Amino acid sequence: MAKKKKINVVYSTNPDFAYSTDRDGEANTLPPAQQNLKVWLDKKQRGGKVVSLIQGFVGTNDDLKSLASDLKSLCGVGGSAKDGEIIIQGDHRDKIVEHLNKKGYGAKKAGG
C-alpha cells in the first residue's frame, strides 16, 4: 500500500520561486517474478461479506487494473482495484494464488 506524503505549500513573494516535490509519480511496474503478492481473506467493514484481498502490487494503476480485470474474469465475480490492492468478491484465494503463480508472480496465501 503506497502512502501519500503530506506536502506543505510555502508562500513566497519571490517571483522566481519554483516549487518542486521529490515525488516521481507512479512507480514503474516490477516484473512478475519480483512481485511479492499476498492474498488475504477479508470481511472487515463489508457488512459481513467475504472478499479476497490481493496486496503488495508494485506498479502503475493501469497494470493493477489490468491484473484485477484478469482475476475478476477468472473467478467470474466483481471487484475493484485501487491503492495497490485488488478486491475480488468472495473467497477465491486458492484459485487466485494458483493463477498468479502460473503467470510467474510470487504469490501466497496470508492470514489465518
C-alpha positions as CSV (number, residue, x, y, z in Angstrom):
1,M,0.0,0.0,0.0
2,A,1.5,3.3,-1.1
3,K,1.1,6.1,1.4
4,K,0.9,9.6,0.2
5,K,3.2,12.2,1.6
6,K,1.8,15.3,3.1
7,I,3.1,18.3,1.2
8,N,3.3,21.7,2.9
9,V,2.9,24.5,0.5
10,V,5.1,27.5,1.1
11,Y,4.1,31.1,0.2
12,S,6.8,33.2,-1.3
13,T,6.8,36.7,-2.6
14,N,9.9,35.9,-4.7
15,P,8.7,36.0,-8.4
16,D,11.4,33.5,-9.3
17,F,10.4,30.9,-6.7
18,A,9.8,27.5,-8.2
19,Y,8.0,24.9,-6.0
20,S,9.2,21.4,-6.5
21,T,8.5,18.0,-5.0
22,D,10.6,14.9,-4.6
23,R,7.9,12.6,-6.0
24,D,8.5,10.5,-9.1
25,G,4.8,10.0,-9.8
26,E,3.7,6.4,-10.2
27,A,6.2,3.6,-9.7
28,N,7.3,1.5,-12.6
29,T,5.7,-1.9,-12.7
30,L,8.1,-4.6,-11.4
31,P,8.3,-7.8,-13.5
32,P,6.0,-10.6,-12.2
33,A,9.0,-12.6,-10.7
34,Q,9.9,-9.6,-8.5
35,Q,6.4,-9.1,-7.2
36,N,5.6,-10.4,-3.7
37,L,1.8,-10.6,-3.6
38,K,-0.2,-11.7,-0.5
39,V,-3.8,-13.0,-0.9
40,W,-5.9,-12.4,2.2
41,L,-9.5,-13.3,3.2
42,D,-11.2,-10.2,4.5
43,K,-14.6,-9.2,5.7
44,K,-14.0,-6.1,7.7
45,Q,-16.3,-3.1,7.1
46,R,-18.1,-5.0,4.3
47,G,-21.3,-5.9,6.0
48,G,-20.2,-9.5,6.8
49,K,-19.5,-10.2,3.1
50,V,-16.2,-12.0,2.3
51,V,-13.7,-10.8,-0.2
52,S,-10.3,-12.0,-1.4
53,L,-7.8,-9.1,-1.0
54,I,-4.5,-9.1,-3.0
55,Q,-1.9,-6.8,-1.5
56,G,1.7,-5.9,-2.4
57,F,1.4,-5.0,-6.1
58,V,4.1,-2.5,-7.1
59,G,3.4,-0.7,-10.4
60,T,1.1,1.6,-12.3
61,N,-2.6,1.9,-11.8
62,D,-3.2,0.7,-15.4
63,D,-1.3,-2.5,-14.8
64,L,-3.1,-3.0,-11.5
65,K,-6.5,-2.6,-13.1
66,S,-5.4,-5.0,-15.9
67,L,-4.4,-7.7,-13.4
68,A,-7.7,-7.1,-11.5
69,S,-9.7,-7.5,-14.6
70,D,-7.9,-10.7,-15.4
71,L,-8.6,-12.1,-11.9
72,K,-12.3,-11.0,-11.9
73,S,-12.9,-12.8,-15.2
74,L,-11.1,-15.9,-13.9
75,C,-13.3,-16.1,-10.8
76,G,-16.5,-14.8,-12.6
77,V,-17.2,-12.2,-10.0
78,G,-16.9,-8.4,-9.5
79,G,-14.3,-6.5,-7.7
80,S,-12.1,-3.4,-7.7
81,A,-8.5,-2.2,-7.8
82,K,-7.1,0.9,-6.1
83,D,-4.2,2.0,-3.9
84,G,-2.1,-1.1,-4.7
85,E,-4.9,-3.5,-3.7
86,I,-7.2,-5.7,-5.7
87,I,-10.5,-6.7,-4.1
88,I,-12.3,-9.8,-5.5
89,Q,-15.8,-10.6,-4.2
90,G,-16.0,-14.0,-2.5
91,D,-13.4,-16.5,-1.2
92,H,-11.3,-17.4,-4.3
93,R,-7.9,-17.4,-2.6
94,D,-6.8,-20.9,-3.9
95,K,-7.8,-20.1,-7.5
96,I,-6.1,-16.7,-7.4
97,V,-2.8,-17.9,-5.9
98,E,-2.7,-20.8,-8.4
99,H,-3.3,-18.4,-11.4
100,L,-0.8,-15.8,-10.2
101,N,1.9,-18.5,-9.7
102,K,1.2,-19.8,-13.2
103,K,1.7,-16.2,-14.6
104,G,5.1,-16.0,-12.7
105,Y,4.1,-13.8,-9.8
106,G,5.4,-14.5,-6.3
107,A,2.0,-15.1,-4.6
108,K,0.9,-16.9,-1.5
109,K,-2.0,-17.0,0.9
110,A,-1.6,-14.9,4.0
111,G,-3.5,-14.6,7.3
112,G,-5.4,-17.3,9.1
